[in-house]
């Protein structure tokens, strides 16, 4: 599939997530690896209304430097979101991953487990529901948890802690939660990442309902 078609599908996903209330206002951003260069990913630009997202709203960013690919000519004024660093953290920790979705689902914003600057990451146990199989976890009564991160004012601080945790802990579930902020999921491609997002959202919905 061409890069244009891949970005078109990613943009369509953004429109869908907006309709679900997962990307209200200009919140959230989406990214996917370049079809030819695994050291580059395309990320949605800053301050965009996701209900109007198109393939021309994405920029190529180098994973190592975090900078827009040199020589790229895109729409004037388009720039990467500050949360681009969160996507970089995922790709640096898991080079085999090809897509990252950062959205603001209501249930993920309700998560509060007392993380702080002094204690920036805690694991949140997940209910052992059947939907966990969507993550490729087939344990009977799975005992798994998701990392919850403190919502630092500077996104780079969130990203630094996230990358370090992903590298060291290698969590089994392909998503994380930023307290009072949102959720980030990842997968090998858009299809898998979307599957993981739907499963994660279901798990958090059930958790909220069971309280």
N, C-alpha and C positions, 0 to 999 in steps of 0.2 A: 504494500500500500504506500502511496506517495505521502510525503510529509504534509502536503496541503490537505489531503483527505484525513490524515490523522489529526491535524489541528482543527479541522472542521468538526470532526466527531467530538473532540475535547471541548470545543466551544459549545456544541449542542448539549453536552453534559452540563456545562455551566448554566445554560438556560433552564435545563430540567431541575438542577439543584436550587436555582432561584425560585422556581415555581413551588418547590417543596418547603420553602422557607429556610433553606440551609445557607443561602448566600444573600441575606437581606442588604439593602442599600448597596454599598460597594464592597461588602465584606467578603473575605475569602479569596483564594487563588488556586489555580490548577497548573500542573506542569507535566511534561512528558519528555523522555529522552529523544534526541535527534535520531532519525532513522539511520543515518550513515556514520555519525560521530558520537560514540558513547561518552565522550568527555564534554558533551554539550546537551543542555536541556532547554526546552521552550517553556516559558512561564507567562501567565497572563499579566498584563500591565497593571500599573497602579491606578486606583480610583475609578475603575470601570463598573458600570451597571451590568451585572451578569445576565440580565434578561435580554441584553442586546449584544452579547458576546459573539465575535466572529473570529475566524482564523487569523485575521490581520491584527488582532489584539494581543498576539503573543510575541515575545522577544527571545532570541537565542542567548543563553548565558553559559559561560564556561564554569564547569563544576569546581575546578581548582581555584581559580581567581575570584569567582563570583561576579565577574564583569561581563557586560554585554559583549558578544562576540565581535571582535575587531573587523571593521569593514561592512558590518551589517547595515543595510539601508531600509529602515522601516518608516512607519507613520511618524510625522513630526510631533514631538512632545510626548511620545510613548516612552515610559520608563518602567523598570521592574518594581514590583511591590517590595516594601521593606521585609515582608515575610518570605521573600525569595530565599533567604538564608535558611529557613526551615526545610525547604525542599533540598537545598544543598546538603544539609545535615543528613537527610535520608539517603541521598545518592552516594555520599562519601562513606557512610556506614555500611550500606548495602549496594555495592556496585552492580549487582545482578538485577536490581529493581529498575523498572523503566517508566513508572508513572507514580505521581504523588498528588493527592487531593487534600486541600486544606479548606474545610468548611466550618460553619458556625451553627451546628444543629442545636436546637433548644435544650435537649437533654444533656448534651455535653457541657453546656454552659451552667447547668444546675449542679454539676459535680463540685463538691467542696470537701476535701479531706485534710485540710490544715497544712498544706505545703507553704513554705516561706523562703525568704532569702537565705536563711540559715539551714533550711532543710528543703531544698528545691525540688526533690523528686521522691514520690512515694508510689508504691504499687497498689492498685485497686483490684481486689479479687473480682472476677467475673462470675456470674451465675452459670452453673454447668448445664447450659441449654444446648439443644440439638443444633442450633444455628452455628455453633462454634466450629462445626465441620466445614463451614465455608472457608475457614482459615487453613484447612488441611490438617486439623487436629482431630484425630479419631479415637482419642482416649475414652474409656468408659468413665462417666462422671469426671470430666476434665477439671483439673485444678490449675487454672491459669489466671493471670492478672495482666493489667494494662498499666503502663507508667503514666502518672499524672504529674505535670510540671507546673512550677510556680510561674505566674504570668508577669514576668519582668517588664518594666516599661520599655526597655530596649529589646527589640526582637532578637538581636544578635546574641544577647545573654541567654535567651531561651534556646536558641539554636546550638550554642556552645554546649550547654548542659545536655541537650537532647542527643547530639552527636556522640558525646562521651558515654552517655548511658547506653545508647544503641550498640556501640562498639564493645563495651565491657559486658553488658548484661545479655545481649542477643535475645530480646524478648520473643516469645513464641507467637504472640499475636501481632499482626501487621498494622498496628495503629497506636497512637498515643493521644492523650488529652492534655490540653493546656487549661488549667483551672480558670473559670470565668471568661473563657476565650473561645475555645472551639476544639475541633478534632482534626488530626492529620492521619491519613491512611496511605498505604503504598501497595504496589503490586508489580508484577513483571510487565504488565501492559495495562491499558485502560480498562479492558474487560475485567481483568482480575482485580484491579484497584477498585472499580465500581462495585464488584461483588463484595469486597471487603468492607466498603463503606456502608452498603445496605445492611450487612450482618452486624457491623459495629453499632449502627443506629438502632437496629432492632434490640440488641442487647441492652443498650442504655435506656431505651424506651421501657422495656420490661422492668429494668431496675427502678426507674422512676415510678412506675405503676405499683411496684411491690412495697414501696415505702409507706 
